[in-house]
């Protein structure tokens, strides 16, 4: 499981997940090779699916973090819709897995405390 140390590093976490899901077969082949003297616990199919869910949700927040980090001069007319956008894609639905529900709930709780 990936543990997020800093709440401001969501885009870094997203990049890690994107690379891992894109290169999953190569990573598994490398870790399964006999050149390693240690055994590694590999991602299960369920774990990989959880990473895909996390990737989809974090991708939605990439623009939000880009705007709010303060490197661009943007008006309030851009910031307000950007801040309210997560309420549309982070709503818990009947189709969400238990992991998706936990992630969405945690995102909203963290979002509310930092605004």
N, C-alpha and C positions, 0 to 999 in steps of 0.2 A: 504494500500500500504506500502511496506517496503521501508524505506529510508536508503540509504547507507551513513553513516556518514564519514567513512574513506575508501578511495579507496583501501587500503591494506588489507581489511578484507573480500575479496570476498569469501574465503573459509568458513569463519564463516557464512556468509549469505547463502551460498550453504548448509551448514549443517542444518541451521534453516529451509530452504525450504524443504530439504529432510525429515526431521522429521515431518514437518507439513503435507506434502502430504502423507507420510506413515501412519500417525496417524489421518488423517482427520476425519474419522467417530467418533473416540473417542473424539476428540476435539469438534466437533459439538454437540455430545450427552452431553458432560459435560457443555458446554456453554448454551445449551437449557434447562438444568435441572432447576428445580424450587428452588434450594438451593441458587442461586445468587439473590441478591437484585437489581442488575444493569442489564440492557439489553445490549447485545453485538451485534454489527453488524457483521454478519457472512459472510464468503466468498461466493460469488455467484459461479455458475458453470463457468462463464467467468473469474472470479478472480482466481479460481483454475486452469483453463487452462493457464492463464498468468503465474502462478507460475510454472507450468510444463514446459512451454517454457523457463522461466528463469533458471530453474534447468538444462535443457539440455544444454543451452549455457554456464552456469557457470561451469558445469562439464567439458566441453572442456578446460576451462582455469585453472582448478585445478593444472594440471601438470606444467603449465607455472608459476604459483605463487610459487609452491614448489621449482622449479629450481631457480627462480630469487630472492628468499628471502635470499640467500647467506649462508645457513647452510651446503650445500654440496660443495665439491670441484669438479667442472665440467669444462670441456674444452670448448673452443669456438666452437668446432665442435658439441657440444650438445646445447649450448645456441643459436646459430644462427638459426637452424631449429625450436627451441622452440619459439623464438620471431616471426618468420615468419608464424608459424602455425595458429594464429588467423585469418590471412587474408583468409584462406580457409573456415573456418566454420562460420565466421562472415559476410560473403558477403550477402547483402540483395537480396532476390530472390522474384519472383512473388508469391510464395506460403506462404510468411511470413505474419502474421497478422500485424495490425497496431502497436500492442504492441511489437512484435518481431522486426519490423523495428526500432522503437524508441530505443529499448534496444541495438540492434546491432550498430546503429549510435552513441549512447552515449558511448558504449564500445570503438569504434574506436576513437572517439574524445578524450576520457580520455587516451587511450593508446598512441595516438600520442603526447599528451602534456606531458606525463611522461617519454617518451623515449628520 
